[in-house]
Structure formats: structure tokens, C-alpha cells
Amino acid sequence: MIKLSAIIITLNEEEKIGACLDSLRGVADEIVVVDSFSTDKTEALCRGHGVRFMQHAFEGYVEQIRHAVDQAAYPFVFSIDADEALSPTLRESILEVKKDFQADAYSCNRLNHLCGSPVKHGAWYPDRKIRLWKKVRGEYGGINPHYQVIMAHGSNIDFLKGDLLHYSYDSMEELFLQAGKFATITANELHRKGRRVTLAGVLFRPMLRFMRDYLLKAGVLDGFPGLLIAGSSVYNNFLKYARLYHLNSTARPTGGRPGGPACA
């Protein structure tokens, strides 16, 4: 049977970290928590569960999760967020895989919750993620704030039964605040990487996202929560591309003046 390191990054997660750690008991052979200097009871709760707790200055989501992976003592890693927990079926699936780790990585479905209720359609489900993998075959990448495991070419990826339970947002306000925060982070990162967007893109990309998530992916079947989620996605996309367009248009060309008007 393989030895498995579970990794978590945290910042003020006292309300949800306990359920996360409880679900890992008996599954992970070590739990590594990399914390961004929490000011609540996160550290005390983690140490009470016997984890390896360390603090590291936050430089970005991708950078922080990569640092956490580097701290893992074992060559097999399971990544989980502080507001996530293993379902009973997923626990059993991981325990079975530990007995005979055949693939290079394993993905699973993530069941997101809004205000305590599961969301089973739209862009939020099945929301499949790679979370269990051999360190030598994959690493975290992506565009901040969205990180993902990127496997080496030719890697064999299998699937785990059961859901990763994600208790993401406890209120409508929290959903839209996070959408706005992530929009700014993503736009800044895209601009840094040289991505550009047209004014037409600012207008039509959010509309296309709504049609995809709410209609094509059947978010409408989730009722009002489905509408909230689709709306937050439109809000996120509009802010992201509007911010990116602004950054594109006001960037100072080499030897020239800014290309557009300033905006607060």
C-alpha cells in the first residue's frame, strides 16, 4: 500500500477546516497545511488534528499550492481545499486506489454547494478535477486564481467514484464578492501574460457564458441557485474582460504614451 500526503492551503478557515481534516482521517498518511498567516483559530484547529502546519507568505494561488506540494513527504499527493471534504464513497475509492496505484493520476467529481445546498447542474457539476497524482508526473499550474494539476504528456488518468464535497459560498453576497475579486486577479494575470481582448469580446463573452452555463449545461434545472450561479459567472466575465480591455488600452507602448483613457 502506498503512503499518501494530503496538502491544504489556508487563510482564516476556522469555520470549515475541521470537517475537511476529519474526512481525511484514515485516508492520508500525513496532512500538510501551508497557511498564509491566519489570524483566526485555523492554526490551533490544525495542530489539534496533528497535521504538519507551516506558514508561508502568499505570492499567488498557483505559487502557494506548488509550495505545499513541495513540502509533501510522500511521492503520492492528494490536494484538497480547506472548504472541501471527502464523501464516504470517495473515501473508499481512495483507500482502494492506495492498495494498487495503477494510474499516474486520478480525477473525481466535485459537488459544489451554495448556501448549504448541493448544485447538480450547470457549470458547477460534475466539475471534474485531478486531485490525486504521482508527484513526478504532474504539477500545479493554471492562471491565478484558478489552479489545476497539469500532467506530463502521455500520463494515464483514471477516475474515482464519489464526490469531493465543496462548501463554497454561504450567501449570495459572498458569491458575488468572490466573483468580483477573482475577476480582478485573473484580468491582471492575463494582461501580464500578454493576453488581449476586443470591446466586442467584453460585451459578448459574458453573454455566451450565460447561455452555456444556464441553458446548454442545464443550470436552469437548479432553480434560483442556478440563476444566481449563472449571473455571478456573467458578472465575473464582464468585470474580467472589462478590466483586461482597460489594461490593454492604457498600457504604455515602448517609447509612446498610454493608449487610452484612465479609469478608476
N, C-alpha and C positions, 0 to 999 in steps of 0.2 A: 504493500500500500504506500502511495506517495505521501509526502509531507506537504502541506498547503499553507501558504501565507495569505491572510486576508489583509487588504490595505484600505484605509479610510482617510480622507482629508476632512478636517473640521474647522469650523469657526462658530462659536456660540451655538452649539447644538444640544443643549441640555434637555430640551423637550423631546427629542426623537432618538438620540444616540443609544439610549438604554434598550429600546426594542431591537435596534439593529444588532447590538452586541449580543443580546440574548439569543437571537436567531442563529448566530454563528457558533454558539457553544456546541462542542462536539463535532463540528464540521471543520473549522480552521485549527491548524496546529499552532499557529501564532496569529495574533492580531496586531497590526502595526497602525497606529494612529499618528498622522502628521498634522499638527494643529497650527493655525495662524494666530496664535496668542489670544485665545478666547478669554473673555472677561466674566463669563458666567461659570456654571458648575461643570462644564464639559470635562475638564481635566480630572476633577475628583471622581466623576462617574466612570470615566475610562479606567483610571487607576483602580477603582473598586472592582472592575471586571478583569483585572490582571493583564491588561494589554501592554504592549511596548509603546509608551507615549513619548513623543518628542515634538518640539516646536521648531518651526521654520518660517522665515519671513516669506510672505506671499508675493510672488512675482507674476502670477497668472495661473489660471486653472490648469492648463496643459503642463506648465512648468512644475506646479505643485504636485500633481499626480505622478509625474515622472520621478520626482524626488522620492515620493512614497514608495514607488516600485523599487527604486534603488536600495531602499532600506530592508526589503524583504530578505529573510534568511534562506528561504527555500526557492528552488527553481520553478515551482508551480505557484501561480498567483491568482487570487480571486479578488476583484475590485468591487467595492460596494460603497455607495454614498451613505452619509450619516442619516438621511431621512428614508432609507430603504431597509427592507428586511426580507429574509428568505421565507417563501411559503413552505408549508410542510412537504409538498410534492417536490419542490426544488431542492430542499434539504436532502431528501432521499436520493434524488438524481445525482447530486454532487458526491454524496457518500459512495454511491455505486461506481462513479467515474474514478474516484480515488483508488479503488481496488484494481482498476485496469484502465489506465490513462492512455487511450489509443490515438486520439486526435492531437493536433497541435494546439487547438483552441476549441472552446465550446461557447455557443451563444444561448441566450434564453430570452423569453418574452418578459417585458416589463409592464406590469399593470399599474398605471398611474391613477392616483386618487385626487379628486378635487372636493374640498370641504368634507372630507371623510368618506366620500362615495366613489366607488370604482368607475372608471371611464373605459368602456369596452369597444369604442368605435373611433372613427376619425384618425387624426394623426397621432393620437396617444396610445393606440393599441393596434397591433401587438408590440410596437416599439422595440423591436428585437435588438439586443446588444451583445457584443462579445465581452464577457466578464471573467472568464476562466481560461488561462492560457499558459504555455511554456514561455518563460521569460526570454529564452534565446531565440524564439520565433516571432515575437511581436513586441511592440512598444506603443506607448500613448502618443497620439498626435492630434491633428484637428486644428480648428480656428477658434481661439478663445471667444466666448467662454465655453464652447462645446468641445469636449474632448472625446476621443474614441480610440480603441485599440486597433492599430494597423498591423496586420500580419505580413510576414515575409511572403514573397511570391511563391506560389505553389503550396501554401500551407493547407492542411486538411482541417476544416472547421465542421464540427458536429453540433448537435442541438440537444439541450437539456429540457426535459419535461418540467412543468411547473413554472410559476410566475415569480419574478422579482417584484415585491410589493413596494411601490413608490408613493409615499405620503407627502406629496409635493407642496400643495397650497391649501391653507386652511381658510382662506377667504377670497372673495372676488378681488378685493383691493390688493392683496398680496400677489395674485396672479398678474395683474396689470402693472404693478410696480416692478416686478421682476422682468416682465416683457420689455419695459422701457429701459431698465438697467442693462439687460443683455443686448438690446439693440445698439446702445452706445458703444459697448465693449466690442461687439462684432464689427460695427462700422469702422471703428478706429483700427482694428486689426486688418480688415480688408484693405483699407487705404494704405496701411503700412506695407502690405504685400503688393501694392500696385494695381489693385482691382478698381475698375471704373464702372459707372452706371449712368445711363442717359436719363433725361427728365421723363421720357415715356416709361422707362423702367421703374422709376419712383412711383408712377401712377398705376401701372398695370400689374407689376409683380405682386403687390398685396391682394389685388382683385383675383388673380389667378390662384393664389394661395388659399383664399377663402373658398373658391369653387372646388379646389382639390380636396381640402380637409372636410368641409361641411357637406358637400354633395357627393363627390366621387368616392370619398372614403367613408361616407355614411355617418359623419359626425352628427347629422340631424337626428339619428336614432337615439342619441344620448339626451335628447330634450334640451332644457335650458342650459345645463352644464356644457353640452356640445356647442351651443351657440356662443357661450362665454369663451370657450377654448378657441373656436374659430375666430372670434372677434379679437382675442388677445394676439393671435397669430397675425392677423391683418395689422393690428396696431404695431406689433414688433417689426413686421416687414416694412411698413411705411416709415417708421422712425429710422430703421437701419439704413434704408436706401436714401432717404432724405438727408440723413447725416453724411452718408458716403458721397452723395452728389455735392453737398456743401463743401466737404473736404476736398473733393476733386476740383471744384471750381475756384476755391480760394487758395489752393496750393501755389506756392511761388515757383514759377518756372525758372530754370537756370538762367541767370542774367536778366530776368524780367520782373514784372510786377505781378501781384496776385491776379488770378484770372477771373475773379468775380466779386460780388459784394460780400461784405462781412455780415454775419448773422449771429445773434446771441445763442 
